[in-house]
């Protein structure tokens, strides 16, 4: 009978030890809240990869690229003579990128254009900034093929504000 008493004490000690270890693991494994994005982190939206799908009389088309590349290509495509395909692509980029910004609730507006050229309509994507907010804007040059830079030097202006 005395052996059963020693066994019970060991069982209780081991049980408490296991409960203590489990509690320690839970306390140390609770995820910490994510740091809020920095002001400079917002432009990283240009590096997000999206798929743009659009249709023309020639059929369905799909393009997967970063937001910056999609905006660049839409600006380059609409520079000069515009075809039904380039118009459909530009519209699809506008819709897809706007949806992406809205889905993630980003206080950002993107404006793509050709630097030094007045003939191209800027591609404006995202909500307009509120009138009562300070807006910060940064211009990013988006690298383009050498043949394209002769006609247009594509840039994207990232306009951001606080929520």
N, C-alpha and C positions, 0 to 999 in steps of 0.2 A: 504494500500500500504506500509506503514511503517513496517507492520508485515512481509511482503515478504523480505524486505531488511535485517531484523534481521535473518531470516531463512537462507538466502544466506550466510551471514557471518558465521553462525554456521556450515553450510554445508562445507564451505571452510576450516574452522578450523579443523573440524572432518576429512575431506579428507586429509589435510596435516599431521595430526596426524597419520592417518592410513598409509600413504605413508612413513612417518618417521619410524614407527614401522616395516613395511615390509622391509625397507632398513636395519634396525638394525638386523633383523632376518637373512637376506641374508648375511650380512657381518659376523655375528658370526657363521653362519652355513657352511661357505665355508670350505671344508675339507683341513686340512693341509697336505702337502706332507709327505709321509711316510719316516721315518728315514731310512737311508741306513743300511743294515744289518751289524752287527758288525763282526769282524773277527771270534769271537767265535760262532756266530750264524750260520755260514755255516754248521757245523757238525750236526745241527738239521735235516739235510736231512735224517739222519739215523732213525729218528722217523716218517718220512712220511709213510703213509699206501698206499700200492700198491696191485693190483691184478695181479698175474702171471698165465697165461693160457698156457698150453702145451698139446701136444698129444703124445701118445705112441700106441703101438699095442693093449694095453689093453683098450684104449679109451681116452677121453678128461679129463683133470684134471685142477682144478683151486685152487689157494692158495692165500689167502689174509692175508698180514702181513706187519709189518714195514720193511723198507729197511734193517735195521740192522739184523732183524730176517731172512729175505729172504737170505741175504748174508751168515749168519751163517749156515742156513740149506743147502744152496748150497755147502758150504765148507764141512760140515759134511757128506752130501750125497756122495760127490766125494772122501771122505777119505776112503781108503781101496779099496775093490772091487767095480768097477763101473758097473752099469747095464744100459740098454737102458733108463729106466725110470729116473735114477739119472742123466744121461748125458743130457736127454731132459729137465729136471728141471733146471739144471745148466745153460744150454744155454738160456732157457726162462728167468731166473733171470737176466742173463747178458744183454739180449736184452731189457727187460722191464725197468731195472734200468738205463741203458744207455739212453734210450728214455726219461725217466723222467728227468735226468740231463740235457739232450740237450734241452728239452722243456722249462725248467726253466732257461736256460743259466747260470748254476752254474759253476764257475771256480773250479771244484772239480773232483778229481779222487779217487775212492774207491778201496782199495786192501784188499781182504779177504783171510785169510790163517789160518793155524794151528800153534800156537806158539810152537816152539821147535821141529817141525816135518818137515823133508825135503821131505817126500814122497808125499805130496799134492801139486799140482800145484796151485799157488795163483790165485784167481779170481780177475781180473783187470777190473774195470768198469769205463767208463768215458774217457774223452779226456786226452791225455798226456799233462803235463804242458809245457808251452812254455819254450824254452831254455834260454830266457833272463829274466825270472821272478824268484824271490825268492820264493821257495816253503816251506810252513810250513806243517809239518806232525804231526798228533796226533794219538796215538794208543788207540783204545777202545776195551776193553774185552767185548764180547757179551755173556751174561749168556746162558749156555746150560744145558740140562738135565744131571744129575749126571752120567748116563750111557755113555753119549757121551764124557764127559770130560776125561774119562779114555783113550780114543783113541786120542783125539784132544782138545786143548784149543783154541777155535775160537776167532780170533781178527780181527778187521777191522781198517785199517790205512786210515785216511782221509787226503788226500793231497790237499792243497788249495793254491791259489795264487791270486794276484790282476789281474784285467782285464786290 
